[in-house]
Amino acid sequence: MGKSKLAEKQEEKGFVSVFFNLFRSMKFTIFLLILLAILSILGTLVKQNAPSSEYIQRYGITLYEVLNFFDLFDMYHSWWFSAILLLLVINLVTCSLQRLPRILNQTFRDSDSHGWRDAMLKTMPYVERLPAPAREENVRSGFTGWFRNVKRIETDSEILYYAERGRFSRLGVPLAHLSILIILVGGLLGSVLGFKGFVNMLEGETVDQIHLRLGDKEVPEPMGFSVRCDDFEITYYDLQQPERHVKSYSSSLTILEEGKEILKKTVEVNHPLHYKGLAFYQSSYGTIRDITLAIQWKGKKEKKYLKTFEGGTVSIPDSDLRLQLLRYVPQIHNFGEGVQVVLLGPDRTPQPLWVLRGLPKSNPANGDFQLTLEEVDSKEYTGLQVTKDPGVRVVWIGSSLLILGLIISFFFSHQRVWAKIPKAGGKEIVLAGSASKNRVGFEKRFNELVNRVRSSK
């Protein structure tokens, strides 16, 4: 026989209850926080978003494939890291939903002035019984000196005084939970919709796009406007020393839209330029060298000139060969400056060779031409890191709320006091009080109230 509908409903209800109990568990919260801390340490130890060749050189092919399978080279954008953050969000929401109704009820309910019961004395942490008679004005002055709003209720047999303050302090914990949720949402927004790119610019150059590093690829990303580098300046500590050390470097940038200058700013380290959600940081600098080589074919007097840059490739005229310039060296074993090049061609093994200034270098294969280093033109460029993080303002809002929630939670407490004064003689006066936090301070003030009432006998 199959299960009855009632049994199926009970099983379903039991599964939901277990699931809900798991997510509202404080142990689960601590587990997620420890897991995030461990993963953050791992993300610090493993360099993020580097070229695959660097990872293979460091870890080897086998370990590289394992780490790459688990997205550990870009873990903060991986699906499993976002899933852990989402679990933490669900955990905080369920914990808040469990406790929020009771907190809101305690915060916004009517005062407890009409709820006095003698049975409450068993649960009150501070209770004093004083023999009557006592002067009512002493009780009233003690209450008004401590609380702003004091309520007085008179019946046929007794007079009841009630006062409280700091009721809003119970909102500190849910406010802190809300702020953490906002911070997590801001982090997810920055992870999904944000990016980090770079651009290298020469003085006077204007660009309208940046480059994003995605693994081994550099993907162009349009900015929607143009940026011009008006000036790039490097300051050194001591110009008299043979080895100069950089003190600071800065770039003067201009934002252009439709050919019009919109904004000018000098960008320094930790002083970025912000425009339309993008932040331009001064991150690096370097030198770009334009190299001019002369090629002279065997049996000919005419020279032809090839111009390229470090890492660039240029075709050799009147042949199917190409010349790639690998690097420039200012001094090669006291022979002066030179460049390392490699000859490329169909069905030809790449041939690297050094070309020195003033010393022609023949083609090592058959000597049908000679290469000569003619000119080196060095230009300094500025390296800018460009970031977009739409969640940064959300994180700032969440951080501000977190500070406010912590201040409310740790520096304020909900304090309540009662005083019951009998009208008939021979009965005792009862003073009672409670505090949600800072009970040492509350006990001192409560004793002052008791002593004031006792002194009126």
Contacts in CASP RR format, 6 or more apart in sequence:
PFRMAT RR
TARGET T0000
AUTHOR 0000-0000-0000
METHOD contacts of the structure
MODEL  1
MGKSKLAEKQEEKGFVSVFFNLFRSMKFTIFLLILLAILSILGTLVKQNA
PSSEYIQRYGITLYEVLNFFDLFDMYHSWWFSAILLLLVINLVTCSLQRL
PRILNQTFRDSDSHGWRDAMLKTMPYVERLPAPAREENVRSGFTGWFRNV
KRIETDSEILYYAERGRFSRLGVPLAHLSILIILVGGLLGSVLGFKGFVN
MLEGETVDQIHLRLGDKEVPEPMGFSVRCDDFEITYYDLQQPERHVKSYS
SSLTILEEGKEILKKTVEVNHPLHYKGLAFYQSSYGTIRDITLAIQWKGK
KEKKYLKTFEGGTVSIPDSDLRLQLLRYVPQIHNFGEGVQVVLLGPDRTP
QPLWVLRGLPKSNPANGDFQLTLEEVDSKEYTGLQVTKDPGVRVVWIGSS
LLILGLIISFFFSHQRVWAKIPKAGGKEIVLAGSASKNRVGFEKRFNELV
NRVRSSK
3 11 0 8 1.000
20 94 0 8 1.000
22 28 0 8 1.000
23 87 0 8 1.000
23 90 0 8 1.000
23 91 0 8 1.000
23 94 0 8 1.000
23 95 0 8 1.000
24 91 0 8 1.000
24 94 0 8 1.000
24 95 0 8 1.000
24 98 0 8 1.000
25 91 0 8 1.000
26 95 0 8 1.000
28 91 0 8 1.000
29 88 0 8 1.000
29 91 0 8 1.000
29 92 0 8 1.000
29 95 0 8 1.000
32 84 0 8 1.000
32 87 0 8 1.000
32 88 0 8 1.000
32 91 0 8 1.000
33 88 0 8 1.000
35 84 0 8 1.000
36 84 0 8 1.000
36 85 0 8 1.000
36 88 0 8 1.000
39 75 0 8 1.000
39 81 0 8 1.000
39 84 0 8 1.000
42 72 0 8 1.000
42 75 0 8 1.000
43 72 0 8 1.000
43 75 0 8 1.000
43 76 0 8 1.000
46 67 0 8 1.000
46 72 0 8 1.000
46 73 0 8 1.000
46 75 0 8 1.000
47 54 0 8 1.000
47 73 0 8 1.000
48 73 0 8 1.000
48 74 0 8 1.000
48 75 0 8 1.000
48 76 0 8 1.000
49 73 0 8 1.000
49 74 0 8 1.000
49 213 0 8 1.000
49 215 0 8 1.000
50 73 0 8 1.000
51 215 0 8 1.000
51 216 0 8 1.000
52 64 0 8 1.000
52 68 0 8 1.000
52 215 0 8 1.000
52 216 0 8 1.000
53 216 0 8 1.000
55 64 0 8 1.000
55 67 0 8 1.000
55 68 0 8 1.000
55 73 0 8 1.000
56 64 0 8 1.000
59 67 0 8 1.000
67 73 0 8 1.000
70 78 0 8 1.000
70 80 0 8 1.000
71 77 0 8 1.000
71 78 0 8 1.000
71 79 0 8 1.000
71 80 0 8 1.000
71 81 0 8 1.000
72 78 0 8 1.000
73 215 0 8 1.000
74 215 0 8 1.000
75 81 0 8 1.000
76 191 0 8 1.000
77 191 0 8 1.000
82 188 0 8 1.000
82 191 0 8 1.000
82 192 0 8 1.000
85 184 0 8 1.000
85 187 0 8 1.000
85 188 0 8 1.000
86 188 0 8 1.000
88 184 0 8 1.000
89 181 0 8 1.000
89 184 0 8 1.000
89 185 0 8 1.000
92 177 0 8 1.000
92 180 0 8 1.000
92 181 0 8 1.000
93 181 0 8 1.000
95 177 0 8 1.000
96 174 0 8 1.000
96 177 0 8 1.000
96 178 0 8 1.000
99 173 0 8 1.000
99 174 0 8 1.000
100 174 0 8 1.000
103 170 0 8 1.000
103 171 0 8 1.000
103 173 0 8 1.000
103 174 0 8 1.000
106 167 0 8 1.000
106 170 0 8 1.000
106 414 0 8 1.000
107 167 0 8 1.000
107 168 0 8 1.000
107 170 0 8 1.000
107 171 0 8 1.000
111 151 0 8 1.000
111 162 0 8 1.000
111 164 0 8 1.000
112 162 0 8 1.000
112 164 0 8 1.000
112 416 0 8 1.000
112 418 0 8 1.000
113 151 0 8 1.000
113 153 0 8 1.000
113 160 0 8 1.000
113 162 0 8 1.000
114 153 0 8 1.000
116 160 0 8 1.000
116 162 0 8 1.000
116 418 0 8 1.000
116 420 0 8 1.000
120 432 0 8 1.000
121 127 0 8 1.000
121 430 0 8 1.000
121 432 0 8 1.000
124 432 0 8 1.000
124 433 0 8 1.000
124 434 0 8 1.000
125 433 0 8 1.000
125 434 0 8 1.000
125 435 0 8 1.000
125 439 0 8 1.000
126 432 0 8 1.000
126 433 0 8 1.000
126 434 0 8 1.000
126 442 0 8 1.000
126 443 0 8 1.000
126 446 0 8 1.000
127 430 0 8 1.000
127 431 0 8 1.000
127 432 0 8 1.000
127 433 0 8 1.000
128 430 0 8 1.000
128 431 0 8 1.000
128 432 0 8 1.000
128 446 0 8 1.000
128 450 0 8 1.000
129 428 0 8 1.000
129 429 0 8 1.000
129 430 0 8 1.000
129 431 0 8 1.000
130 428 0 8 1.000
130 429 0 8 1.000
130 430 0 8 1.000
130 431 0 8 1.000
130 450 0 8 1.000
130 453 0 8 1.000
130 454 0 8 1.000
130 457 0 8 1.000
131 426 0 8 1.000
131 428 0 8 1.000
131 429 0 8 1.000
131 457 0 8 1.000
132 421 0 8 1.000
132 422 0 8 1.000
132 425 0 8 1.000
132 426 0 8 1.000
132 427 0 8 1.000
132 428 0 8 1.000
132 429 0 8 1.000
133 425 0 8 1.000
133 426 0 8 1.000
133 457 0 8 1.000
134 421 0 8 1.000
134 429 0 8 1.000
134 453 0 8 1.000
134 454 0 8 1.000
134 456 0 8 1.000
134 457 0 8 1.000
135 456 0 8 1.000
136 159 0 8 1.000
136 421 0 8 1.000
138 452 0 8 1.000
138 453 0 8 1.000
138 455 0 8 1.000
138 456 0 8 1.000
139 161 0 8 1.000
139 419 0 8 1.000
139 421 0 8 1.000
139 429 0 8 1.000
139 453 0 8 1.000
140 150 0 8 1.000
140 152 0 8 1.000
140 161 0 8 1.000
141 452 0 8 1.000
142 449 0 8 1.000
142 452 0 8 1.000
142 453 0 8 1.000
143 150 0 8 1.000
143 161 0 8 1.000
143 163 0 8 1.000
143 417 0 8 1.000
143 419 0 8 1.000
143 449 0 8 1.000
144 150 0 8 1.000
146 163 0 8 1.000
146 417 0 8 1.000
146 445 0 8 1.000
146 449 0 8 1.000
147 163 0 8 1.000
147 164 0 8 1.000
147 165 0 8 1.000
147 417 0 8 1.000
148 165 0 8 1.000
149 163 0 8 1.000
150 161 0 8 1.000
150 162 0 8 1.000
150 163 0 8 1.000
151 161 0 8 1.000
151 162 0 8 1.000
151 163 0 8 1.000
152 159 0 8 1.000
152 160 0 8 1.000
152 161 0 8 1.000
153 159 0 8 1.000
153 160 0 8 1.000
153 162 0 8 1.000
154 160 0 8 1.000
156 423 0 8 1.000
157 422 0 8 1.000
157 423 0 8 1.000
157 424 0 8 1.000
158 420 0 8 1.000
158 421 0 8 1.000
158 422 0 8 1.000
158 423 0 8 1.000
159 420 0 8 1.000
159 421 0 8 1.000
159 423 0 8 1.000
160 418 0 8 1.000
160 419 0 8 1.000
160 420 0 8 1.000
160 421 0 8 1.000
161 417 0 8 1.000
161 418 0 8 1.000
161 419 0 8 1.000
161 420 0 8 1.000
161 421 0 8 1.000
162 416 0 8 1.000
162 417 0 8 1.000
162 418 0 8 1.000
162 419 0 8 1.000
163 416 0 8 1.000
163 417 0 8 1.000
164 414 0 8 1.000
164 415 0 8 1.000
164 416 0 8 1.000
164 417 0 8 1.000
165 414 0 8 1.000
165 415 0 8 1.000
166 412 0 8 1.000
166 413 0 8 1.000
166 414 0 8 1.000
166 415 0 8 1.000
167 414 0 8 1.000
168 408 0 8 1.000
168 412 0 8 1.000
169 408 0 8 1.000
169 409 0 8 1.000
169 412 0 8 1.000
169 413 0 8 1.000
169 414 0 8 1.000
169 436 0 8 1.000
169 437 0 8 1.000
170 414 0 8 1.000
170 436 0 8 1.000
171 405 0 8 1.000
171 408 0 8 1.000
172 405 0 8 1.000
172 406 0 8 1.000
172 408 0 8 1.000
172 409 0 8 1.000
173 405 0 8 1.000
173 409 0 8 1.000
175 401 0 8 1.000
175 404 0 8 1.000
175 405 0 8 1.000
175 408 0 8 1.000
176 401 0 8 1.000
176 402 0 8 1.000
176 405 0 8 1.000
176 406 0 8 1.000
176 409 0 8 1.000
178 401 0 8 1.000
179 398 0 8 1.000
179 399 0 8 1.000
179 400 0 8 1.000
179 401 0 8 1.000
179 402 0 8 1.000
179 404 0 8 1.000
179 405 0 8 1.000
180 398 0 8 1.000
180 402 0 8 1.000
182 394 0 8 1.000
182 395 0 8 1.000
182 397 0 8 1.000
182 398 0 8 1.000
182 401 0 8 1.000
183 394 0 8 1.000
183 395 0 8 1.000
183 398 0 8 1.000
183 399 0 8 1.000
183 402 0 8 1.000
185 394 0 8 1.000
186 391 0 8 1.000
186 392 0 8 1.000
186 394 0 8 1.000
186 395 0 8 1.000
187 391 0 8 1.000
187 394 0 8 1.000
187 395 0 8 1.000
189 390 0 8 1.000
189 391 0 8 1.000
189 394 0 8 1.000
190 389 0 8 1.000
190 390 0 8 1.000
190 391 0 8 1.000
190 392 0 8 1.000
193 388 0 8 1.000
193 390 0 8 1.000
193 391 0 8 1.000
194 387 0 8 1.000
194 388 0 8 1.000
194 389 0 8 1.000
194 390 0 8 1.000
194 391 0 8 1.000
195 212 0 8 1.000
195 221 0 8 1.000
195 387 0 8 1.000
195 388 0 8 1.000
196 212 0 8 1.000
196 385 0 8 1.000
196 386 0 8 1.000
196 387 0 8 1.000
196 388 0 8 1.000
197 210 0 8 1.000
197 211 0 8 1.000
197 212 0 8 1.000
197 213 0 8 1.000
197 221 0 8 1.000
197 385 0 8 1.000
197 386 0 8 1.000
197 387 0 8 1.000
198 210 0 8 1.000
198 211 0 8 1.000
198 213 0 8 1.000
198 283 0 8 1.000
198 383 0 8 1.000
198 384 0 8 1.000
198 385 0 8 1.000
198 386 0 8 1.000
199 207 0 8 1.000
199 209 0 8 1.000
199 210 0 8 1.000
199 211 0 8 1.000
199 227 0 8 1.000
199 383 0 8 1.000
199 384 0 8 1.000
199 386 0 8 1.000
200 288 0 8 1.000
200 381 0 8 1.000
200 382 0 8 1.000
200 383 0 8 1.000
200 384 0 8 1.000
201 207 0 8 1.000
201 227 0 8 1.000
201 229 0 8 1.000
201 232 0 8 1.000
201 251 0 8 1.000
201 381 0 8 1.000
201 382 0 8 1.000
201 383 0 8 1.000
201 384 0 8 1.000
202 229 0 8 1.000
202 232 0 8 1.000
202 288 0 8 1.000
202 379 0 8 1.000
202 380 0 8 1.000
202 381 0 8 1.000
203 229 0 8 1.000
203 230 0 8 1.000
203 231 0 8 1.000
203 232 0 8 1.000
203 379 0 8 1.000
203 380 0 8 1.000
204 228 0 8 1.000
204 229 0 8 1.000
204 230 0 8 1.000
205 228 0 8 1.000
205 229 0 8 1.000
206 226 0 8 1.000
206 227 0 8 1.000
206 228 0 8 1.000
206 229 0 8 1.000
206 256 0 8 1.000
207 226 0 8 1.000
207 227 0 8 1.000
208 222 0 8 1.000
208 223 0 8 1.000
208 224 0 8 1.000
208 225 0 8 1.000
208 226 0 8 1.000
208 227 0 8 1.000
209 220 0 8 1.000
209 221 0 8 1.000
209 222 0 8 1.000
209 223 0 8 1.000
210 220 0 8 1.000
210 221 0 8 1.000
210 223 0 8 1.000
210 386 0 8 1.000
211 218 0 8 1.000
211 219 0 8 1.000
211 220 0 8 1.000
211 221 0 8 1.000
212 218 0 8 1.000
212 219 0 8 1.000
212 220 0 8 1.000
212 221 0 8 1.000
223 278 0 8 1.000
223 386 0 8 1.000
224 276 0 8 1.000
225 255 0 8 1.000
225 256 0 8 1.000
225 257 0 8 1.000
225 262 0 8 1.000
225 275 0 8 1.000
225 276 0 8 1.000
226 255 0 8 1.000
226 256 0 8 1.000
226 257 0 8 1.000
226 259 0 8 1.000
227 253 0 8 1.000
227 254 0 8 1.000
227 255 0 8 1.000
227 256 0 8 1.000
227 280 0 8 1.000
228 253 0 8 1.000
228 254 0 8 1.000
228 256 0 8 1.000
229 251 0 8 1.000
229 252 0 8 1.000
229 253 0 8 1.000
229 382 0 8 1.000
230 252 0 8 1.000
230 253 0 8 1.000
230 254 0 8 1.000
230 264 0 8 1.000
231 251 0 8 1.000
231 252 0 8 1.000
232 249 0 8 1.000
232 250 0 8 1.000
232 251 0 8 1.000
232 252 0 8 1.000
232 285 0 8 1.000
232 380 0 8 1.000
232 381 0 8 1.000
232 382 0 8 1.000
233 249 0 8 1.000
233 250 0 8 1.000
233 251 0 8 1.000
233 252 0 8 1.000
234 246 0 8 1.000
234 248 0 8 1.000
234 249 0 8 1.000
234 285 0 8 1.000
234 380 0 8 1.000
235 246 0 8 1.000
235 247 0 8 1.000
235 248 0 8 1.000
235 249 0 8 1.000
236 244 0 8 1.000
236 245 0 8 1.000
236 246 0 8 1.000
236 247 0 8 1.000
237 244 0 8 1.000
237 245 0 8 1.000
237 246 0 8 1.000
237 247 0 8 1.000
238 244 0 8 1.000
238 245 0 8 1.000
248 268 0 8 1.000
248 269 0 8 1.000
249 268 0 8 1.000
249 269 0 8 1.000
249 282 0 8 1.000
249 285 0 8 1.000
249 382 0 8 1.000
250 266 0 8 1.000
250 267 0 8 1.000
250 268 0 8 1.000
250 282 0 8 1.000
251 266 0 8 1.000
251 267 0 8 1.000
251 282 0 8 1.000
251 382 0 8 1.000
251 383 0 8 1.000
251 384 0 8 1.000
252 264 0 8 1.000
252 265 0 8 1.000
252 266 0 8 1.000
252 267 0 8 1.000
253 264 0 8 1.000
253 265 0 8 1.000
253 266 0 8 1.000
253 267 0 8 1.000
253 273 0 8 1.000
253 280 0 8 1.000
254 261 0 8 1.000
254 263 0 8 1.000
254 264 0 8 1.000
255 261 0 8 1.000
255 262 0 8 1.000
255 263 0 8 1.000
255 264 0 8 1.000
255 273 0 8 1.000
255 275 0 8 1.000
256 262 0 8 1.000
262 275 0 8 1.000
263 273 0 8 1.000
263 275 0 8 1.000
265 273 0 8 1.000
267 273 0 8 1.000
267 280 0 8 1.000
267 281 0 8 1.000
267 282 0 8 1.000
267 384 0 8 1.000
268 282 0 8 1.000
269 281 0 8 1.000
269 282 0 8 1.000
269 283 0 8 1.000
270 281 0 8 1.000
271 282 0 8 1.000
272 279 0 8 1.000
272 280 0 8 1.000
272 281 0 8 1.000
272 282 0 8 1.000
273 279 0 8 1.000
273 280 0 8 1.000
274 280 0 8 1.000
277 388 0 8 1.000
277 390 0 8 1.000
278 386 0 8 1.000
278 387 0 8 1.000
278 388 0 8 1.000
279 386 0 8 1.000
279 387 0 8 1.000
279 388 0 8 1.000
279 389 0 8 1.000
280 384 0 8 1.000
280 385 0 8 1.000
280 386 0 8 1.000
281 384 0 8 1.000
281 385 0 8 1.000
281 386 0 8 1.000
281 387 0 8 1.000
282 382 0 8 1.000
282 383 0 8 1.000
282 384 0 8 1.000
283 383 0 8 1.000
283 384 0 8 1.000
283 385 0 8 1.000
284 382 0 8 1.000
284 383 0 8 1.000
285 380 0 8 1.000
285 381 0 8 1.000
285 382 0 8 1.000
285 383 0 8 1.000
286 380 0 8 1.000
286 381 0 8 1.000
286 383 0 8 1.000
287 378 0 8 1.000
287 379 0 8 1.000
287 380 0 8 1.000
287 381 0 8 1.000
288 309 0 8 1.000
288 310 0 8 1.000
288 378 0 8 1.000
288 379 0 8 1.000
288 380 0 8 1.000
288 381 0 8 1.000
289 309 0 8 1.000
289 310 0 8 1.000
289 328 0 8 1.000
289 376 0 8 1.000
289 377 0 8 1.000
289 378 0 8 1.000
289 379 0 8 1.000
290 307 0 8 1.000
290 308 0 8 1.000
290 309 0 8 1.000
290 376 0 8 1.000
290 377 0 8 1.000
290 379 0 8 1.000
291 307 0 8 1.000
291 308 0 8 1.000
291 309 0 8 1.000
291 310 0 8 1.000
291 325 0 8 1.000
291 328 0 8 1.000
291 339 0 8 1.000
291 373 0 8 1.000
291 375 0 8 1.000
291 376 0 8 1.000
291 377 0 8 1.000
292 305 0 8 1.000
292 306 0 8 1.000
292 307 0 8 1.000
292 373 0 8 1.000
292 374 0 8 1.000
292 375 0 8 1.000
292 376 0 8 1.000
292 377 0 8 1.000
293 305 0 8 1.000
293 306 0 8 1.000
293 307 0 8 1.000
293 308 0 8 1.000
293 323 0 8 1.000
293 325 0 8 1.000
293 339 0 8 1.000
293 341 0 8 1.000
293 355 0 8 1.000
293 371 0 8 1.000
293 372 0 8 1.000
293 373 0 8 1.000
293 374 0 8 1.000
294 303 0 8 1.000
294 304 0 8 1.000
294 305 0 8 1.000
294 306 0 8 1.000
294 371 0 8 1.000
294 372 0 8 1.000
294 374 0 8 1.000
295 303 0 8 1.000
295 304 0 8 1.000
295 305 0 8 1.000
295 306 0 8 1.000
295 316 0 8 1.000
295 317 0 8 1.000
295 369 0 8 1.000
295 370 0 8 1.000
295 371 0 8 1.000
295 372 0 8 1.000
296 302 0 8 1.000
296 303 0 8 1.000
296 304 0 8 1.000
296 360 0 8 1.000
296 369 0 8 1.000
296 370 0 8 1.000
296 372 0 8 1.000
297 318 0 8 1.000
297 368 0 8 1.000
297 369 0 8 1.000
298 367 0 8 1.000
298 368 0 8 1.000
298 369 0 8 1.000
298 370 0 8 1.000
303 372 0 8 1.000
304 317 0 8 1.000
305 374 0 8 1.000
306 314 0 8 1.000
306 316 0 8 1.000
306 323 0 8 1.000
307 314 0 8 1.000
308 314 0 8 1.000
308 323 0 8 1.000
308 325 0 8 1.000
309 325 0 8 1.000
310 325 0 8 1.000
310 326 0 8 1.000
310 327 0 8 1.000
310 328 0 8 1.000
311 324 0 8 1.000
311 325 0 8 1.000
311 326 0 8 1.000
311 327 0 8 1.000
312 324 0 8 1.000
312 325 0 8 1.000
313 322 0 8 1.000
313 323 0 8 1.000
313 324 0 8 1.000
313 325 0 8 1.000
313 344 0 8 1.000
314 322 0 8 1.000
314 323 0 8 1.000
314 325 0 8 1.000
315 321 0 8 1.000
315 322 0 8 1.000
315 323 0 8 1.000
316 322 0 8 1.000
316 323 0 8 1.000
316 369 0 8 1.000
320 345 0 8 1.000
320 346 0 8 1.000
321 343 0 8 1.000
321 344 0 8 1.000
321 345 0 8 1.000
321 348 0 8 1.000
322 343 0 8 1.000
322 344 0 8 1.000
322 345 0 8 1.000
323 341 0 8 1.000
323 342 0 8 1.000
323 343 0 8 1.000
323 344 0 8 1.000
323 371 0 8 1.000
324 341 0 8 1.000
324 342 0 8 1.000
324 344 0 8 1.000
325 339 0 8 1.000
325 340 0 8 1.000
325 341 0 8 1.000
326 339 0 8 1.000
326 340 0 8 1.000
326 341 0 8 1.000
326 342 0 8 1.000
326 352 0 8 1.000
327 339 0 8 1.000
327 340 0 8 1.000
328 337 0 8 1.000
328 338 0 8 1.000
328 339 0 8 1.000
328 376 0 8 1.000
329 337 0 8 1.000
329 338 0 8 1.000
329 339 0 8 1.000
329 340 0 8 1.000
330 336 0 8 1.000
330 337 0 8 1.000
330 338 0 8 1.000
331 337 0 8 1.000
332 338 0 8 1.000
332 354 0 8 1.000
332 356 0 8 1.000
335 356 0 8 1.000
335 359 0 8 1.000
336 356 0 8 1.000
336 357 0 8 1.000
337 356 0 8 1.000
337 357 0 8 1.000
337 373 0 8 1.000
337 376 0 8 1.000
338 354 0 8 1.000
338 355 0 8 1.000
338 356 0 8 1.000
338 357 0 8 1.000
338 373 0 8 1.000
339 354 0 8 1.000
339 355 0 8 1.000
339 373 0 8 1.000
340 352 0 8 1.000
340 353 0 8 1.000
340 354 0 8 1.000
340 355 0 8 1.000
341 352 0 8 1.000
341 353 0 8 1.000
341 354 0 8 1.000
341 355 0 8 1.000
341 371 0 8 1.000
342 350 0 8 1.000
342 351 0 8 1.000
342 352 0 8 1.000
342 353 0 8 1.000
343 350 0 8 1.000
343 351 0 8 1.000
343 353 0 8 1.000
343 363 0 8 1.000
343 365 0 8 1.000
344 350 0 8 1.000
348 365 0 8 1.000
351 364 0 8 1.000
351 365 0 8 1.000
353 361 0 8 1.000
353 364 0 8 1.000
353 371 0 8 1.000
354 361 0 8 1.000
355 361 0 8 1.000
355 371 0 8 1.000
355 372 0 8 1.000
355 373 0 8 1.000
356 373 0 8 1.000
357 372 0 8 1.000
357 373 0 8 1.000
357 374 0 8 1.000
358 372 0 8 1.000
358 373 0 8 1.000
359 372 0 8 1.000
360 370 0 8 1.000
360 371 0 8 1.000
360 372 0 8 1.000
361 370 0 8 1.000
361 371 0 8 1.000
361 372 0 8 1.000
362 369 0 8 1.000
362 370 0 8 1.000
362 371 0 8 1.000
363 369 0 8 1.000
363 370 0 8 1.000
363 371 0 8 1.000
410 437 0 8 1.000
412 437 0 8 1.000
413 435 0 8 1.000
413 436 0 8 1.000
413 437 0 8 1.000
413 438 0 8 1.000
413 442 0 8 1.000
414 435 0 8 1.000
414 436 0 8 1.000
414 437 0 8 1.000
415 433 0 8 1.000
415 434 0 8 1.000
415 435 0 8 1.000
415 436 0 8 1.000
415 442 0 8 1.000
416 433 0 8 1.000
416 434 0 8 1.000
416 435 0 8 1.000
417 431 0 8 1.000
417 432 0 8 1.000
417 433 0 8 1.000
417 446 0 8 1.000
417 449 0 8 1.000
418 430 0 8 1.000
418 431 0 8 1.000
418 432 0 8 1.000
418 433 0 8 1.000
419 429 0 8 1.000
419 430 0 8 1.000
419 431 0 8 1.000
419 432 0 8 1.000
419 453 0 8 1.000
420 429 0 8 1.000
420 430 0 8 1.000
421 429 0 8 1.000
422 428 0 8 1.000
422 429 0 8 1.000
429 453 0 8 1.000
431 446 0 8 1.000
431 449 0 8 1.000
431 450 0 8 1.000
431 453 0 8 1.000
433 442 0 8 1.000
433 446 0 8 1.000
435 441 0 8 1.000
435 442 0 8 1.000
END
